[in-house]
């Protein structure tokens, strides 16, 4: 952000001047005006909001998308994508409810992708947690969520996928023999993927070889 350094500023602050003392008012300099304009427009465009001279609430919309975010992934997919450009940044507070551990910051992509949380157009940015895909860690069958998280993180090449404390059940094989995507038959031998957990507090129950405690 540029502080004014135009003629007759006082400590980089504008002042209106005083004709009684001969103090002249600060000159409005085009470089400062342009700097302020671009400073305001930058978060608006980053949030994917198209600049509209008739809309005086665009900065607020950008703050909601990037800062406060949407309460759930469904809210983001239902509202944030309306008119959002590819590459726009969107924040989500939770997968199903705010604070459920599934919150993330993501970017809007050109098309839906089944590997994204909820299978929509919002691609998450790291760090990655299996909760972002809706895995609850409550002992119920979480195959679909865990597999989607694995598929996404494997495509990122070198990503780390975190399993928060809980029990994650996968009643189908997460990795089939000769899996063409993963290239291994062992969940813990995914050469370009790191799995982390919270020691004995994180348990992954699966028929995949290597299932059991996922340790950090």
Secondary structure, DSSP 8 states (H G I E B T S, - for coil): ------TT-BTTB----BTTTTB------HHHHHHHHHHHHHHHHHTT----TT-TTHHHHHHIIIII-BSSHHHIIIIITTT--TT-EEEES-SSSTTSS--EEEEE-SS--TTSGGGSSEEE-SSEEGGGGT---EEEE-HHHHHHHHHHHHHHSSEEEE--SEEEEE-S-SS-TT-TTT--SBGGG-TTEEEE--GGGEEEEESSBT-EE---
